[in-house]
């Protein structure tokens, strides 16, 4: 499960800072800095109707689901089965998106927290979204089996899209599936001392 990612680090990297400033100006608001949690509003890149480039939009992390009397928040979708799930299929086929981030977190069985970042200032997490009848559109982050660097900590990791394949991921389903099965992005790991895993009650991956 990817239950938290980093929009800003303490360094406030130039590239991600420019993204935040752009979306703040577009939506006349101030996006929170630091870590992004489920239900937070966050910037994502979505495809344009004319299929030329991509638009920076503000969407909320998580799909609300009612299962009987129980309300849950879906925050992740398994990339291996995304086309098999009726709730995800159309969103994946027609509404893929890129979530810009400095990095993401995973926790091990001891509830120790690790930060994973790429070799550059910015990484793209692969996801998709759907429209809401009220409020902001919602997005999910897809997950996959981990690369070795992450596998030593957790048995899942977010799909990470190489920057030079960002457009292909948005506009070609065949290419998106191929990219998701590959592991081109090199990740670095760091233990975050003094922080333990919090509660993920009510958050699910499907």
C-alpha positions, 0 to 999 in steps of 0.5 A: 500500500502507498499510504503517503507521499511527499509533495515537498521535502525540506529542500523545497525542490525547484521543479516541484515548487514550480508545480505547486505555485502553478496550481495555487495560481490556477485554483486561487488557493494554497496547497499544503506543503510536506506530506500528502495524505489520503483525502488531501487535495493534490496536483496531478497531470491529466491528459488533454481532450486534444491529446496534446500535452497534459494539464495540471489539475487539482484532485482529491486522493481516494475513492469513497466506497459504501460497502453495506453500512460500512464506508471505506476509502480506496487509495490504491489499485493493484496494477496487475488486476486494474482491467479486471475490476469494473470499478476501475476499468474505465477510469484506467482506460480513459482517465489515467493521470500522473501524480508528481512527487518528491518521493513516497513512504513505506513501512516495514513489519516493525513499523519503521518508516522509510522514504524512497526518492528517485535520482532526480528532484521529481518522480511521477506516480501512476494513477487514474481518476474519476469525476465526482458529482460534488466537489473535486475529482478523485484519484487513486495511485496504482501499486505493483510488486516492489523492486529490490530496494523497496522489497526489503521494506514492503511487499508493494510499491507505487507504480513509478513512471519514467519522466521520458514516458509520461506522455506515452503513459497518459495516451497509450493504454498498450504502452501504459501496461508495458511501462507498469510492468517495467522497473526503469526508475532507480530509487534510493531508500532512507530510514526516517528515525524516530517515526513509527507507522500511524493508523490506516484504519478505513484505507484500502487497496483493491 
